[in-house]
């Protein structure tokens, strides 16, 4: 037998390889173009309409956190049946009395059902707000203002069963 191909047999030539490579990369480029177009149309990359102002607010927040760290205050929040309780102590562990404490309670994933709270001091350093119909996980943000412009902010996730 002979290993010589017949003149009618198909043979891969250079232009076949070129056409296959062009087709392969053409499909890759077309798919990437579709995905990039879809991504840019659905999410342009802007997180905020006012990024400069948000940056300034973030810098103010960092400065406030530094002032708060100098105070050395600590807050412990807990969920009780029908109430939220926040204990505030100074750097030595003594209760911090006479604060004006406000809070906001909202669901982790939505603002639906959010509640603004005013916590009142029932014992030295212990602040309480009465709640109704609160079940499940909630995020608590507390803002306490004391004398001499001392501000304290804390955030906790609480769960009522």
C-alpha positions in Angstrom: 0.0 0.0 0.0 1.0 3.5 -0.6 1.0 6.4 1.8 0.5 9.0 -0.9 -2.8 10.8 -0.5 -5.1 11.0 -3.4 -5.4 14.3 -5.1 -9.1 14.6 -4.0 -8.3 14.1 -0.3 -8.7 17.1 2.1 -5.5 18.7 3.4 -5.2 21.4 6.0 -3.3 24.3 4.5 -2.1 27.6 5.9 -5.1 29.6 5.1 -7.3 27.0 6.9 -5.4 27.6 10.1 -5.6 31.4 9.6 -9.3 31.2 9.1 -9.8 29.0 12.1 -7.8 31.3 14.3 -9.6 34.4 13.0 -13.0 32.7 13.6 -12.0 31.6 17.2 -10.8 35.1 18.2 -13.7 36.7 16.4 -16.1 34.7 18.6 -14.2 35.6 21.8 -14.2 39.3 20.9 -17.9 39.3 20.0 -18.8 37.6 23.3 -16.7 40.0 25.3 -18.2 43.0 23.5 -21.7 41.7 24.3 -20.8 41.2 28.0 -19.1 44.6 28.3 -22.0 46.4 26.7 -24.5 44.6 29.0 -22.4 45.4 32.1 -22.0 49.1 31.3 -25.7 49.5 30.5 -26.9 47.8 33.7 -24.3 49.2 36.1 -22.3 52.3 35.1 -19.9 52.1 38.1 -21.3 55.0 40.0 -22.1 54.2 43.6 -23.0 57.7 44.5 -24.2 60.8 42.7 -22.1 63.0 45.0 -18.8 61.2 45.6 -16.9 64.3 46.6 -19.3 65.2 49.3 -19.4 61.6 50.4 -15.7 61.6 50.8 -15.8 64.8 52.9 -18.5 63.2 55.1 -16.3 60.1 55.5 -13.3 62.3 56.6 -15.6 63.9 59.2 -16.7 60.4 60.3 -13.0 59.4 60.7 -12.3 62.5 62.8 -15.4 61.8 65.0 -14.2 58.2 65.5 -10.8 59.4 66.6 -12.4 61.8 69.1 -14.6 59.0 70.4 -11.6 56.7 70.8 -9.9 59.4 73.0 -13.0 59.3 75.3 -12.5 55.5 75.8 -16.3 55.0 76.3 -17.7 51.6 75.7 -21.3 50.6 74.9 -23.1 47.3 75.3 -26.5 46.8 73.8 -28.9 44.0 74.3 -32.4 42.9 73.2 -34.9 42.3 76.0 -38.5 41.4 75.6 -40.2 44.6 74.4 -37.2 46.8 74.9 -33.6 47.6 73.9 -31.1 48.4 76.6 -27.8 50.2 76.1 -25.1 50.4 78.9 -22.5 53.1 78.5 -19.3 53.0 80.5 -16.2 55.2 80.5 -12.6 54.1 80.2 -12.4 53.0 83.9 -15.7 51.0 83.6 -17.8 53.5 85.5 -21.3 54.2 84.1 -21.7 57.4 82.1 -24.7 59.3 83.3 -26.8 62.2 82.0 -26.5 61.4 78.3 -29.1 62.3 75.7 -29.4 59.0 73.8 -31.2 58.5 70.5 -31.2 55.5 68.3 -32.4 54.0 65.1 -33.6 50.4 64.7 -33.9 49.0 61.2 -33.8 45.7 59.4 -30.4 44.7 58.0 -31.6 44.5 54.4 -34.3 47.2 54.2 -35.4 50.4 55.8 -39.0 49.2 55.9 -40.3 49.3 59.5 -37.4 51.4 60.7 -38.0 53.0 64.1 -36.4 56.1 65.7 -35.8 55.7 69.4 -35.3 57.9 72.4 -33.6 56.0 75.1 -34.1 57.2 78.7 -31.8 56.5 81.6 -33.4 54.1 84.1 -30.3 53.5 86.2 -26.9 55.2 86.1 -25.4 54.5 82.7 -28.2 52.3 81.5 -30.5 53.6 78.8 -33.7 51.9 77.7 -36.3 52.3 75.0 -39.6 50.4 74.9 -40.5 48.6 71.7 -43.5 46.7 70.3 -43.8 44.1 67.6 -40.1 43.6 67.1 -39.0 40.1 66.1 -35.9 38.9 64.3 -32.6 40.5 63.5 -32.3 44.3 63.6 -29.5 46.8 63.4 -29.3 49.4 66.1 -27.4 52.7 65.7 -27.0 54.7 68.9 -26.0 58.3 69.2 -25.3 59.6 72.7 -24.5 63.2 73.4 -23.0 64.3 76.7 -21.8 67.5 78.3 -18.8 69.4 76.7 -19.9 68.3 73.2 -18.9 64.7 73.8 -20.5 62.5 71.1 -20.6 58.8 71.0 -21.8 56.5 68.2 -22.2 52.8 68.3 -23.8 50.1 66.0 -24.9 46.7 67.0 -27.0 43.9 65.5 -29.6 42.6 67.9 -32.0 39.7 67.7 -35.4 39.4 69.3 -37.1 35.9 69.4 
